[in-house]
Amino acid sequence: MTGASSDDGTDPQNITSSIGVLIDRQIFEALVYYNADFELTSGLAESITPDETGAVWDINLRPGLTTSAGEPFNSADVMFSLDRIRDPDSPKFAAARLADVTDVKPVDDLTVRVTIKEPDFFFPSRFTSFGMEMVPRDFDPKKPVGTGPWVLEELKPGQYATYKRNENYWQADLPKADSLAITNFESPTALLNGFQGGQLDAALNVGASQKAIASAIPGSKLVNQPGGGFAAFTMNVTKPPFDDNRVREAFKLIVDRDQLVDQVYSGEGRIANDLTSPDDDCFAADLPQRHQDLDRAEQLLKEAGVPDLTVDFVTADVTDGAVQMGEVLKEQAAGIGVTINVKKLAPTEFFGEMFSAPFAMDYWPATGVADFLAQAMLPGAGANSTGFDSDELVALFGEARGEPDAATRCDLLKQAQKVVWDEGPYVLWGYVNQLDLVTEKLQGVKKDSTGLGINAWHFEELVP
């Protein structure tokens, strides 16, 4: 893998990087998750069911769950986890996803009843968010014990994590292997070199630009999966010049999306229209596709009073193309006198900067329309790195989440996406294929539609 942070730890509810999530998800598990086919799947919870109002939900756990220490895992642990995430004195990464919770109480050992302020028929998908992993009631991040398939042996933040199989795992036939090691590399190039050197059984996201080299390695197999994962330019709407929507629209018109897909992803992707979740049934596919229009972009910047704009683009080698996309944009923007300075940080520094920089990079795996809006577009959301705040979006999303009819919910989500398309802070120019490299001997490998990587990070399914 690439993209680890020196701040990565063993608290799955305190997120420092996406790779930190990967490290912790081997130890801790969620109530529900998206599987490799991008289907909402039962995890620790057998079901999450509403009453007739959609404002009261019962989380029904699987029977017989235990931690790796052999202790029962039940409703008291789920209550502890939810209360810890939303602790007002020490809110965790996903706290905004539980901000409307008014009551959490046990029904019995396997059932937790959660009451929220307003009906929300998207409620179960909240628990797929980063930072929603469940921990036992005696949780100690210095001695991490969870319900997951692996037991941590050693963690060197920013470098590696090693594990042994959890002999008490609730899925008795898993993990298939006895041990797991996750190693961080500083760049996709270094990752590929590590694979070629025989150090690895699998390399996550080797990058489309290295497809030809990766495909030619003897004894290897390239897993190529089109999906909805992406890297995008982000504009912080709380800081000039991006507090002016004319500037944001101009940047959406500066980019040549086809050129970016061709050069940054070596053609292994498809152009995007500044919106996420193209494979979601509620995706706003009818909005007109944006294309490069330098004349209109130049006019908008003049109207905004910044015709000769200079801006730093903050990025790092945390995902394929993260730096190169800035170099391509630099050339494209120069056509109308806009200067882009590509400021490449070390991956371990980047995640602290992306929330404060006016212009930066962000990257996501595939996610549902409602999930992305809730996590990245609503005010106060944990992954809202741009400060975006739209009363119209908040109102439409609120109406959608309280709508019991699925078709009507979709219509409202499409209207919400129109607001993002018109005013949003993302220049989302393309969706990238996920390219993972594995040895031919590695068995149990599934293609992944989430954009996370091999088997959607469920390495317990792999057979060395």
C-alpha positions as CSV (number, residue, x, y, z in Angstrom):
1,M,0.0,0.0,0.0
2,T,0.8,3.7,-0.1
3,G,-0.5,6.6,1.8
4,A,0.0,5.7,5.5
5,S,0.5,8.4,8.1
6,S,3.0,8.6,10.9
7,D,0.0,9.4,13.1
8,D,-1.8,6.1,12.3
9,G,-2.7,4.3,15.5
10,T,-5.0,1.6,16.8
11,D,-8.1,3.7,17.5
12,P,-10.5,2.9,14.6
13,Q,-12.7,5.8,15.5
14,N,-9.9,8.4,15.3
15,I,-9.0,8.6,11.6
16,T,-5.7,10.0,10.3
17,S,-5.5,8.4,6.9
18,S,-7.4,6.0,4.7
19,I,-4.6,3.5,5.1
20,G,-5.0,3.9,8.9
21,V,-8.6,2.7,8.4
22,L,-7.3,-0.3,6.4
23,I,-4.8,-1.1,9.3
24,D,-7.6,-0.9,11.9
25,R,-10.2,-2.7,9.9
26,Q,-8.2,-5.9,10.2
27,I,-8.7,-5.8,14.0
28,F,-12.1,-4.1,14.3
29,E,-15.4,-4.5,12.4
30,A,-18.4,-2.5,11.4
31,L,-22.1,-3.3,11.8
32,V,-22.6,-3.3,8.0
33,Y,-20.2,-2.7,5.1
34,Y,-20.1,-2.5,1.3
35,N,-18.8,-5.8,-0.1
36,A,-16.6,-6.2,-3.2
37,D,-19.7,-6.0,-5.4
38,F,-20.7,-2.7,-3.7
39,E,-23.6,-4.2,-2.0
40,L,-24.6,-3.2,1.6
41,T,-23.8,-6.4,3.6
42,S,-24.3,-7.6,7.1
43,G,-21.3,-7.4,9.3
44,L,-21.6,-7.6,13.1
45,A,-25.3,-6.7,12.7
46,E,-27.7,-9.3,11.3
47,S,-30.1,-6.5,10.5
48,I,-30.8,-2.8,11.2
49,T,-34.6,-2.2,11.1
50,P,-36.8,0.8,11.5
51,D,-40.2,1.3,13.2
52,E,-42.9,2.8,11.0
53,T,-41.7,6.4,11.5
54,G,-38.1,5.8,10.4
55,A,-36.9,7.6,13.5
56,V,-36.4,4.6,15.7
57,W,-34.0,1.8,14.6
58,D,-33.1,-1.5,16.1
59,I,-29.5,-2.8,15.6
60,N,-29.8,-6.6,15.8
61,L,-26.4,-8.3,16.4
62,R,-25.3,-11.7,15.4
63,P,-25.4,-14.2,18.2
64,G,-22.2,-15.7,19.5
65,L,-19.8,-12.8,18.8
66,T,-16.6,-12.6,20.7
67,T,-13.5,-10.4,20.8
68,S,-10.1,-11.8,20.0
69,A,-9.6,-12.2,23.8
70,G,-12.6,-14.5,23.9
71,E,-14.9,-12.1,25.6
72,P,-18.6,-11.8,24.5
73,F,-19.4,-8.9,22.3
74,N,-23.0,-7.7,22.7
75,S,-25.3,-4.7,22.9
76,A,-23.3,-3.1,25.7
77,D,-20.3,-2.9,23.4
78,V,-22.3,-1.4,20.6
79,M,-23.7,1.2,23.0
80,F,-20.2,2.0,24.3
81,S,-19.0,2.4,20.7
82,L,-21.8,4.7,19.6
83,D,-21.5,6.8,22.8
84,R,-17.7,7.1,22.4
85,I,-18.0,8.2,18.8
86,R,-20.5,10.9,19.6
87,D,-19.0,12.0,23.0
88,P,-19.5,15.8,23.0
89,D,-16.3,16.3,25.0
90,S,-14.2,14.2,22.7
91,P,-16.0,13.7,19.4
92,K,-14.5,11.1,17.0
93,F,-14.1,11.2,13.2
94,A,-17.7,10.0,12.4
95,A,-19.4,12.0,15.2
96,A,-21.3,14.1,12.7
97,R,-23.0,10.9,11.4
98,L,-24.5,10.5,14.9
99,A,-25.2,14.2,15.7
100,D,-29.0,13.7,15.5
101,V,-29.1,10.7,17.9
102,T,-31.2,11.4,20.9
103,D,-31.2,8.1,22.7
104,V,-29.2,4.8,22.6
105,K,-30.5,2.0,24.9
106,P,-30.4,-1.8,25.1
107,V,-33.4,-3.9,24.3
108,D,-31.6,-7.2,25.2
109,D,-28.1,-8.6,24.9
110,L,-28.3,-8.6,21.1
111,T,-30.4,-5.5,20.3
112,V,-29.7,-1.8,20.6
113,R,-32.4,0.7,20.0
114,V,-31.3,4.1,18.5
115,T,-33.6,7.1,18.3
116,I,-32.9,10.0,16.1
117,K,-34.4,13.5,15.9
118,E,-35.9,13.1,12.4
119,P,-36.8,10.1,10.2
120,D,-33.8,8.9,8.2
121,F,-34.3,6.0,5.8
122,F,-30.6,6.1,4.9
123,F,-29.7,5.3,8.5
124,P,-28.1,1.8,8.0
125,S,-25.6,3.1,5.5
126,R,-24.2,5.5,8.1
127,F,-22.4,2.6,9.6
128,T,-20.3,2.1,6.5
129,S,-18.5,5.3,7.1
130,F,-14.8,5.5,8.0
131,G,-14.6,5.6,11.8
132,M,-17.7,3.6,12.5
133,E,-15.9,0.4,13.5
134,M,-17.1,-1.1,16.8
135,V,-14.9,-1.5,19.8
136,P,-15.4,-3.4,23.1
137,R,-16.6,-1.6,26.2
138,D,-13.1,-1.9,27.9
139,F,-11.3,-0.6,24.7
140,D,-7.7,0.5,25.2
141,P,-6.0,1.7,22.0
142,K,-2.6,0.8,23.5
143,K,-3.8,-2.8,23.7
144,P,-6.2,-3.1,20.8
145,V,-8.7,-6.0,21.0
146,G,-11.6,-6.3,18.5
147,T,-13.9,-8.7,16.8
148,G,-12.0,-8.7,13.5
149,P,-10.2,-11.6,11.8
150,W,-6.7,-10.5,12.8
151,V,-4.8,-9.8,16.1
152,L,-2.2,-7.0,15.9
153,E,1.3,-8.1,16.7
154,E,3.3,-4.9,15.9
155,L,2.5,-1.5,14.4
156,K,5.2,0.9,13.2
157,P,3.1,4.0,12.2
158,G,3.8,5.1,8.6
159,Q,5.8,1.9,8.0
160,Y,4.1,-1.4,8.6
161,A,1.7,-3.5,10.7
162,T,1.9,-7.2,11.4
163,Y,-0.9,-9.6,12.5
164,K,-1.6,-13.2,13.4
165,R,-5.0,-14.9,12.8
166,N,-7.7,-14.4,15.4
167,E,-8.4,-18.0,16.7
168,N,-11.7,-16.7,18.3
169,Y,-13.1,-15.2,15.1
170,W,-16.8,-15.6,14.7
171,Q,-16.4,-16.9,11.1
172,A,-14.7,-20.2,12.0
173,D,-13.2,-20.8,8.6
174,L,-11.5,-17.5,8.4
175,P,-8.9,-16.2,8.1
176,K,-7.5,-18.5,5.5
177,A,-3.9,-17.5,6.3
178,D,-2.0,-17.7,9.6
179,S,-0.5,-14.2,9.4
180,L,-0.7,-10.8,7.6
181,A,1.7,-8.0,7.0
182,I,0.8,-4.6,5.6
183,T,3.7,-2.5,4.5
184,N,3.7,1.2,3.5
185,F,5.7,2.4,0.5
186,E,6.3,6.1,-0.2
187,S,5.0,6.1,-3.7
188,P,3.3,3.9,-6.3
189,T,6.7,3.5,-8.0
190,A,8.3,2.2,-4.8
191,L,5.3,-0.1,-4.3
192,L,5.8,-1.7,-7.7
193,N,9.5,-2.0,-7.0
194,G,8.8,-3.8,-3.8
195,F,6.5,-6.2,-5.6
196,Q,9.1,-6.9,-8.3
197,G,11.6,-7.6,-5.6
198,G,9.5,-10.5,-4.3
199,Q,8.6,-8.9,-1.0
200,L,4.8,-8.9,-1.5
201,D,1.9,-11.2,-2.3
202,A,-0.3,-8.2,-3.3
203,A,0.1,-4.5,-4.1
204,L,-2.9,-2.2,-3.7
205,N,-3.4,0.4,-6.4
206,V,-0.2,0.2,-8.4
207,G,-1.5,2.9,-10.7
208,A,-2.6,3.0,-14.3
209,S,0.6,4.7,-15.4
210,Q,2.5,1.6,-14.4
211,K,0.1,-0.9,-16.0
212,A,2.4,-2.0,-18.7
213,I,5.3,-2.7,-16.3
214,A,3.0,-4.4,-13.8
215,S,1.4,-6.6,-16.4
216,A,4.9,-7.9,-17.6
217,I,6.1,-9.1,-14.2
218,P,6.4,-12.9,-14.3
219,G,4.2,-14.9,-11.9
220,S,1.9,-12.0,-11.4
221,K,-1.7,-11.1,-12.2
222,L,-3.2,-7.6,-12.6
223,V,-6.7,-7.2,-11.2
224,N,-8.4,-4.4,-13.2
225,Q,-11.8,-3.1,-11.9
226,P,-13.7,-0.1,-13.2
227,G,-15.5,1.7,-10.4
228,G,-16.4,5.0,-8.9
229,G,-13.2,5.7,-7.1
230,F,-11.6,9.1,-7.8
231,A,-9.1,11.8,-7.1
232,A,-10.3,15.3,-7.4
233,F,-9.3,18.9,-6.9
234,T,-10.9,20.5,-3.9
235,M,-11.6,24.2,-3.3
236,N,-12.0,25.5,0.2
237,V,-15.1,27.7,0.0
238,T,-14.2,29.5,3.3
239,K,-11.0,31.0,1.8
240,P,-10.4,33.3,-1.2
241,P,-10.5,33.0,-4.1
242,F,-12.7,29.9,-3.8
243,D,-15.3,31.7,-1.6
244,D,-16.6,33.0,-4.9
245,N,-18.6,30.5,-6.9
246,R,-17.5,32.2,-10.1
247,V,-14.0,31.1,-9.4
248,R,-15.1,27.5,-8.6
249,E,-17.0,27.3,-11.8
250,A,-14.1,28.7,-13.7
251,F,-11.8,25.9,-12.4
252,K,-14.4,23.3,-13.4
253,L,-14.2,24.7,-17.0
254,I,-10.4,25.0,-17.1
255,V,-9.9,21.3,-16.8
256,D,-9.8,19.1,-20.0
257,R,-11.2,15.9,-18.5
258,D,-10.4,13.7,-21.4
259,Q,-6.8,14.8,-21.3
260,L,-6.6,14.2,-17.5
261,V,-8.0,10.7,-17.9
262,D,-5.6,9.9,-20.7
263,Q,-2.5,11.3,-19.1
264,V,-3.0,10.7,-15.4
265,Y,-4.8,7.4,-15.6
266,S,-3.3,6.2,-18.9
267,G,-6.8,5.9,-20.2
268,E,-7.8,3.5,-17.4
269,G,-10.9,5.4,-16.3
270,R,-13.7,7.5,-17.5
271,I,-14.5,11.2,-17.4
272,A,-16.7,12.6,-14.5
273,N,-19.0,15.5,-14.2
274,D,-18.1,16.9,-10.7
275,L,-20.3,14.4,-9.0
276,T,-19.5,11.1,-7.1
277,S,-21.3,7.8,-7.2
278,P,-21.9,7.1,-10.9
279,D,-23.0,3.5,-10.2
280,D,-25.6,4.6,-7.7
281,D,-29.2,4.2,-8.8
282,C,-29.8,7.8,-7.6
283,F,-26.9,9.3,-9.6
284,A,-27.9,12.5,-11.4
285,A,-26.9,11.3,-14.9
286,D,-29.1,13.8,-16.7
287,L,-27.1,16.9,-15.8
288,P,-25.2,18.2,-18.8
289,Q,-21.6,17.0,-19.0
290,R,-19.1,19.8,-18.4
291,H,-16.3,20.1,-20.9
292,Q,-13.3,22.5,-21.1
293,D,-14.3,26.1,-22.0
294,L,-11.4,28.4,-21.5
295,D,-13.2,31.5,-22.8
296,R,-16.0,31.1,-20.3
297,A,-13.5,30.3,-17.5
298,E,-11.4,33.4,-18.4
299,Q,-14.6,35.6,-18.3
300,L,-15.7,34.2,-14.9
301,L,-12.3,35.0,-13.4
302,K,-12.4,38.5,-14.8
303,E,-15.9,39.0,-13.3
304,A,-14.6,37.7,-10.0
305,G,-11.7,40.2,-10.1
306,V,-8.9,37.6,-10.3
307,P,-7.9,37.4,-14.0
308,D,-4.3,36.6,-13.3
309,L,-4.8,34.2,-10.4
310,T,-2.0,32.3,-8.7
311,V,-2.8,29.4,-6.4
312,D,-0.9,26.6,-4.7
313,F,-2.1,23.0,-5.3
314,V,-1.4,20.9,-2.2
315,T,-0.9,17.2,-2.9
316,A,1.1,14.1,-2.1
317,D,1.9,10.6,-3.4
318,V,-1.1,9.1,-1.5
319,T,-2.9,7.7,-4.6
320,D,-2.1,7.2,-8.2
321,G,-2.0,10.4,-10.2
322,A,-2.3,12.7,-7.1
323,V,0.7,14.7,-8.1
324,Q,0.6,14.3,-11.9
325,M,-3.0,15.7,-12.0
326,G,-1.6,19.0,-10.7
327,E,1.1,19.1,-13.3
328,V,-1.5,18.5,-16.1
329,L,-3.8,21.2,-14.6
330,K,-0.9,23.6,-14.4
331,E,-0.4,23.4,-18.2
332,Q,-4.1,23.6,-18.9
333,A,-4.6,26.7,-16.7
334,A,-1.6,28.5,-18.2
335,G,-3.7,28.9,-21.3
336,I,-5.7,31.7,-19.7
337,G,-2.9,33.1,-17.5
338,V,-3.7,31.2,-14.3
339,T,-0.6,30.0,-12.4
340,I,-0.8,26.7,-10.5
341,N,2.1,25.9,-8.2
342,V,2.2,22.2,-7.4
343,K,3.1,21.9,-3.7
344,K,4.0,18.2,-3.1
345,L,4.1,17.2,0.5
346,A,5.2,14.0,2.2
347,P,2.2,11.6,2.6
348,T,2.7,11.8,6.3
349,E,2.2,15.6,6.2
350,F,-0.5,15.8,3.7
351,F,-3.5,14.8,5.7
352,G,-3.0,17.6,8.2
353,E,-2.8,20.2,5.4
354,M,-5.7,19.1,3.2
355,F,-8.4,20.6,5.5
356,S,-6.7,24.0,5.7
357,A,-5.3,24.5,2.2
358,P,-7.4,26.7,-0.2
359,F,-6.7,24.3,-3.1
360,A,-5.8,20.6,-2.6
361,M,-6.4,17.0,-3.6
362,D,-8.9,14.5,-2.1
363,Y,-9.5,10.9,-3.0
364,W,-12.4,8.5,-2.3
365,P,-13.4,5.0,-3.0
366,A,-16.8,4.3,-4.5
367,T,-19.6,5.4,-2.2
368,G,-23.3,6.0,-2.4
369,V,-24.8,9.3,-3.3
370,A,-26.4,9.8,0.1
371,D,-23.3,8.6,2.0
372,F,-21.0,11.0,0.2
373,L,-23.3,14.0,0.6
374,A,-23.6,13.2,4.3
375,Q,-19.9,12.8,4.9
376,A,-18.3,15.4,2.7
377,M,-20.9,18.0,1.7
378,L,-23.0,18.8,4.8
379,P,-21.7,21.4,7.3
380,G,-19.8,19.8,10.2
381,A,-19.4,16.5,8.4
382,G,-16.1,14.7,9.4
383,A,-14.8,14.5,5.8
384,N,-16.0,18.0,4.7
385,S,-12.5,19.3,4.0
386,T,-13.8,22.3,1.9
387,G,-16.1,24.0,4.4
388,F,-19.0,23.7,1.9
389,D,-22.3,24.8,3.5
390,S,-25.5,25.2,1.4
391,D,-28.9,25.8,3.0
392,E,-30.6,24.4,-0.1
393,L,-28.5,21.2,0.0
394,V,-29.2,20.7,3.7
395,A,-33.0,21.2,3.1
396,L,-33.1,18.8,0.2
397,F,-31.0,16.1,1.9
398,G,-33.2,16.4,5.0
399,E,-36.3,15.9,3.0
400,A,-34.8,12.9,1.2
401,R,-33.7,11.1,4.3
402,G,-37.2,11.4,5.8
403,E,-38.9,10.1,2.7
404,P,-40.0,6.4,3.0
405,D,-40.6,6.0,-0.7
406,A,-37.4,5.0,-2.5
407,A,-38.2,6.6,-5.9
408,T,-39.1,9.9,-4.3
409,R,-35.9,9.8,-2.2
410,C,-33.9,9.4,-5.5
411,D,-35.6,12.4,-7.0
412,L,-34.7,14.5,-4.0
413,L,-31.1,13.3,-4.1
414,K,-30.8,14.2,-7.8
415,Q,-32.0,17.7,-6.9
416,A,-29.4,17.8,-4.2
417,Q,-26.7,16.8,-6.6
418,K,-27.8,19.7,-8.9
419,V,-26.9,22.0,-6.0
420,V,-23.4,20.4,-5.8
421,W,-23.0,20.5,-9.5
422,D,-23.9,24.3,-9.6
423,E,-22.0,25.4,-6.5
424,G,-19.9,22.6,-5.2
425,P,-16.2,22.6,-4.1
426,Y,-15.0,19.5,-6.1
427,V,-13.4,19.5,-9.6
428,L,-14.1,15.8,-10.0
429,W,-12.8,15.2,-13.5
430,G,-12.6,11.4,-13.7
431,Y,-13.2,8.0,-12.2
432,V,-10.2,5.7,-12.1
433,N,-10.0,1.9,-12.5
434,Q,-8.6,0.2,-9.5
435,L,-5.5,-1.7,-10.5
436,D,-4.2,-4.2,-8.0
437,L,-1.3,-6.6,-8.5
438,V,-1.2,-10.1,-7.0
439,T,1.0,-13.1,-7.3
440,E,-0.5,-16.0,-9.4
441,K,-0.3,-18.2,-6.3
442,L,-2.6,-16.0,-4.2
443,Q,-6.0,-17.6,-4.1
444,G,-9.4,-16.1,-3.2
445,V,-8.9,-12.8,-5.0
446,K,-12.1,-11.0,-5.9
447,K,-12.4,-8.0,-8.1
448,D,-13.5,-5.0,-6.1
449,S,-16.1,-2.4,-7.1
450,T,-15.7,-0.2,-4.0
451,G,-12.3,1.4,-5.0
452,L,-10.7,0.2,-1.8
453,G,-8.8,-2.7,-3.4
454,I,-8.5,-6.4,-3.3
455,N,-11.6,-8.0,-1.8
456,A,-12.6,-4.6,-0.4
457,W,-9.8,-5.0,2.2
458,H,-11.2,-8.4,3.5
459,F,-7.8,-10.1,3.4
460,E,-9.0,-12.9,5.7
461,E,-10.5,-14.4,2.5
462,L,-7.1,-14.7,0.8
463,V,-5.2,-18.0,0.6
464,P,-1.4,-17.7,0.2
